[in-house]
Amino acid sequence: MISNVFWHLSDYCKQECSYCPPRYRNNSEDRKVEDYLGVIEKIQASKYTEFDTIRWSLNGGEPFDLEYIDQILKAIKSKPSIVKIATSGGNSWFDYMSLQEYIDQIDVTFHHWQNISVIEYIIDFCQTNDKKIRVKVPYFPGKVREQLAIISEFQQRGIDTSGHLLHKDARGGNDPIDGYSQSEFNLINGLPEDWTPPPAPPKDPDAIDPNYVDMTTALEGPQSLGSTCYAGVDFMYISHRGFVNGSDCGGRTFGNVFEEGWTPVTESFKCPMFYCRSDKDKRLIRINR
């Protein structure tokens, strides 16, 4: 069996992208490598008593900016594991080259200002060595046309590639950042460049909100309340500050991995939620009703 660990290693990133919310930029690399290695050792000691493999999904910040990322990856790969990492790929070939033997899957965010030779090296290595790669391209205002061309080229070469709109801080409503033209919105949505939206129909004050969800019918299927749930055992999420959740629903939290005396949970618990609504939880976590 496989246990899944999703870990935002830190919020440290040196890239300083102008479109990144301020709280995700210019943060300090404030933990010692011993802190991380201690957590990895505890998770490994706990999980390998029941599971054959741990699937680690590592994120940031920017993992490649951590001075000791190589030591973290070596410790993880010292035991049976699958390592997936989300990164911008670094500033040169050598950032990835020095770590490539420890990474099984990679999600690369390719920004408009990056050297394309770096992403080309990563793609070539992954395809040659049968490693999974997914490329994400953030659409930057004024650059959308050329970025769509890059996405199309990568897709024609069999590379899993997608683009995404850049948004303001989600805490402020998740609106797109300023600067996109209507023609760029059209291109992103697969419409003719000169398309103009039709006038909005008059609002019917008696109309039902299209976003309304009738929870009495939406929550179909067996109840989860009181079921045996392995949240935290089969899956655990660790935030950049070290706080741990065992599921999307938040029905099981268990401390902070960096606090003295923390240990992973090893037992199931009784689910406190009436219904399990997360497809990811249903896929990754055993829930015995």
Rosetta blueprint (number, residue, H / E / L):
1 M L
2 I E
3 S E
4 N E
5 V E
6 F E
7 W E
8 H E
9 L L
10 S L
11 D L
12 Y L
13 C L
14 K L
15 Q L
16 E L
17 C L
18 S L
19 Y L
20 C L
21 P L
22 P H
23 R H
24 Y H
25 R L
26 N L
27 N L
28 S L
29 E L
30 D L
31 R L
32 K L
33 V H
34 E H
35 D H
36 Y H
37 L H
38 G H
39 V H
40 I H
41 E H
42 K H
43 I H
44 Q H
45 A H
46 S H
47 K H
48 Y L
49 T L
50 E L
51 F L
52 D L
53 T E
54 I E
55 R E
56 W E
57 S E
58 L E
59 N E
60 G L
61 G L
62 E L
63 P H
64 F H
65 D H
66 L L
67 E L
68 Y L
69 I H
70 D H
71 Q H
72 I H
73 L H
74 K H
75 A H
76 I H
77 K L
78 S L
79 K L
80 P L
81 S E
82 I E
83 V E
84 K E
85 I E
86 A E
87 T E
88 S L
89 G L
90 G L
91 N L
92 S L
93 W H
94 F H
95 D H
96 Y H
97 M H
98 S L
99 L L
100 Q H
101 E H
102 Y H
103 I L
104 D L
105 Q E
106 I E
107 D E
108 V E
109 T E
110 F L
111 H L
112 H L
113 W L
114 Q L
115 N L
116 I H
117 S H
118 V H
119 I H
120 E H
121 Y H
122 I H
123 I H
124 D H
125 F H
126 C H
127 Q H
128 T H
129 N L
130 D L
131 K L
132 K E
133 I E
134 R E
135 V E
136 K E
137 V E
138 P E
139 Y E
140 F L
141 P L
142 G L
143 K L
144 V H
145 R H
146 E H
147 Q H
148 L H
149 A H
150 I H
151 I H
152 S H
153 E H
154 F H
155 Q H
156 Q H
157 R L
158 G L
159 I L
160 D E
161 T E
162 S E
163 G E
164 H E
165 L E
166 L L
167 H E
168 K L
169 D L
170 A H
171 R H
172 G H
173 G L
174 N L
175 D L
176 P E
177 I L
178 D L
179 G L
180 Y L
181 S L
182 Q H
183 S H
184 E H
185 F H
186 N H
187 L H
188 I H
189 N L
190 G L
191 L L
192 P L
193 E L
194 D L
195 W L
196 T L
197 P L
198 P L
199 P L
200 A L
201 P L
202 P L
203 K L
204 D L
205 P L
206 D L
207 A L
208 I L
209 D L
210 P L
211 N L
212 Y L
213 V L
214 D L
215 M H
216 T H
217 T H
218 A H
219 L L
220 E L
221 G L
222 P L
223 Q L
224 S L
225 L L
226 G L
227 S L
228 T E
229 C E
230 Y L
231 A E
232 G L
233 V L
234 D L
235 F E
236 M E
237 Y E
238 I E
239 S L
240 H L
241 R L
242 G L
243 F E
244 V E
245 N E
246 G L
247 S L
248 D L
249 C L
250 G L
251 G L
252 R L
253 T E
254 F E
255 G E
256 N E
257 V L
258 F L
259 E L
260 E L
261 G L
262 W L
263 T L
264 P L
265 V L
266 T L
267 E L
268 S L
269 F E
270 K E
271 C L
272 P L
273 M L
274 F L
275 Y L
276 C L
277 R L
278 S L
279 D H
280 K H
281 D H
282 K H
283 R H
284 L H
285 I L
286 R L
287 I E
288 N E
289 R L
